[in-house]
Amino acid sequence: MGDVPGPTPDDIVTALRRGPATPDALLMRLGQVDRDAMWWAVEEAVRQGRVASTAQIECGPDGLCGTSAPTVLSLAGR
């Protein structure tokens, strides 16, 4: 039984070329991937300056920060 490889920062960028997305929408675009693995790839893409986020990554597993709007991820500079 092998582990399914998680998405890479490149996978995140490719998925966001279709437009901005909430974390749940991004998960749907990526298919059957682990949420934690997706967040690792998102954090790395943000660190590289390729992806922008409307909220802190640490907002929670659904990108929710209290009463604020859900996190939206997009390509940086767009």
Sequence and secondary structure as in RCSB ss.txt:
>XXXX:A:sequence
MGDVPGPTPDDIVTALRRGPATPDALLMRLGQVDRDAMWWAVEEAVRQGRVASTAQIECGPDGLCGTSAPTVLSL
AGR
>XXXX:A:secstr
        HHHHHHHHTT  B HHHHHHHH S  HHHHHHHHHHHHHTTSEEESS GGG TTS  TTS    EEE
TT 
